[in-house]
Amino acid sequence: MDFARAENTSRRYLDLILEANKRTNLTRITSREEAEILHLEDSWVGLPEINRAPAGRYGDLGSGGGFPGVPIALATGRETVLVDSVKKKMAIVDSALDELGIGEQVSTYRGRIEELALSQPQSFSVLTARALARLGALLELASPLLVKGGVLVCYKAQLSEEELKEARCVESMLGMRLISIREVMLSDGETKRTIVAFEKVGKSLVKLPRRIGAAQRNPLKPQK
Ligand SMILES: C[S@@+](CC[C@H](N)C(=O)[O-])C[C@H]1O[C@@H](n2cnc3c(N)ncnc32)[C@H](O)[C@@H]1O
């Protein structure tokens, strides 16, 4: 799909989500103008890093209303899985995908990321995560899902030195390696994004996934 078509279909998707949002809470953003920037433009900010990943399946972790997953799926044409444990959200996303006729390319997984890692290990070439967890937890959740050479692209609103340091302390233990950090200002002139990309370079030294919720609630500490 060319980018103009991807943009057009993404806008139709956004309309369906904003309409559904009047009945079910999918996103806190209700204005169309704001959503254009914070959902569509923001989703595409990670494209340069995503396009550098090897060919293959793409997954959006903690996808919620389908962002950045759906605009990225449309822009890249990759087979896509949107992962979220809240079944009600995924049911709405599924019906929007069906309405747009893109349900074959883009599917949903209604469950925990940790469960997906058990049933479909090492099956994704690229993953994204926006507003899901701290970087260290994202590395832990993504590592068992990625093929070697696969890339995790994290969308961060605020990235502190401390959060980056925590992630860097556990990256090699999880078989991951930082490859890039890029700061972007969105067109509203006030929303800053930091795109942080990690590559899967080897096996995790820790058995993954740990029990449900552990990555987010009980972060790994570097091994002595
Ligand atoms: C704050 S929302 C962000 C949604 C979307 N990525 C965005 O930026 O608009 C975080 C989502 O992650 C989901 N989530 C959190 N931890 C999860 C896990 N371990 N497995 C699956 N979904 C998870 C939540 O249900 C929620 O919908």
PDBQT file of the ligand as one rigid body, heavy atoms in Angstrom, charges set to zero:
ROOT
HETATM    1  C1  LIG A 301      -1.849   3.112  28.404  1.00  0.00    +0.000 C 
HETATM    2  S1  LIG A 301      -2.428   1.911  27.298  1.00  0.00    +0.000 S 
HETATM    3  C2  LIG A 301      -1.573   2.341  25.812  1.00  0.00    +0.000 C 
HETATM    4  C3  LIG A 301      -2.337   1.930  24.585  1.00  0.00    +0.000 C 
HETATM    5  C4  LIG A 301      -1.658   2.284  23.245  1.00  0.00    +0.000 C 
HETATM    6  N1  LIG A 301      -0.384   1.649  23.082  1.00  0.00    +0.000 N 
HETATM    7  C5  LIG A 301      -1.499   3.797  23.094  1.00  0.00    +0.000 C 
HETATM    8  O1  LIG A 301      -0.396   4.306  23.254  1.00  0.00    +0.000 OA
HETATM    9  O2  LIG A 301      -2.517   4.467  22.815  1.00  0.00    +0.000 OA
HETATM   10  C6  LIG A 301      -1.557   0.420  27.812  1.00  0.00    +0.000 C 
HETATM   11  C7  LIG A 301      -2.248  -0.851  27.327  1.00  0.00    +0.000 C 
HETATM   12  O3  LIG A 301      -1.403  -1.961  27.592  1.00  0.00    +0.000 OA
HETATM   13  C8  LIG A 301      -2.189  -3.074  28.006  1.00  0.00    +0.000 C 
HETATM   14  N2  LIG A 301      -1.277  -3.951  28.782  1.00  0.00    +0.000 N 
HETATM   15  C9  LIG A 301      -0.525  -3.611  29.859  1.00  0.00    +0.000 A 
HETATM   16  N3  LIG A 301       0.250  -4.661  30.244  1.00  0.00    +0.000 NA
HETATM   17  C10 LIG A 301      -0.053  -5.686  29.400  1.00  0.00    +0.000 A 
HETATM   18  C11 LIG A 301       0.417  -7.032  29.289  1.00  0.00    +0.000 A 
HETATM   19  N4  LIG A 301       1.366  -7.520  30.101  1.00  0.00    +0.000 N 
HETATM   20  N5  LIG A 301      -0.105  -7.820  28.313  1.00  0.00    +0.000 NA
HETATM   21  C12 LIG A 301      -1.050  -7.308  27.452  1.00  0.00    +0.000 A 
HETATM   22  N6  LIG A 301      -1.516  -6.043  27.513  1.00  0.00    +0.000 NA
HETATM   23  C13 LIG A 301      -1.030  -5.241  28.466  1.00  0.00    +0.000 A 
HETATM   24  C14 LIG A 301      -3.321  -2.440  28.797  1.00  0.00    +0.000 C 
HETATM   25  O4  LIG A 301      -4.460  -3.259  28.804  1.00  0.00    +0.000 OA
HETATM   26  C15 LIG A 301      -3.570  -1.129  28.037  1.00  0.00    +0.000 C 
HETATM   27  O5  LIG A 301      -4.600  -1.254  27.075  1.00  0.00    +0.000 OA
ENDROOT
TORSDOF 0
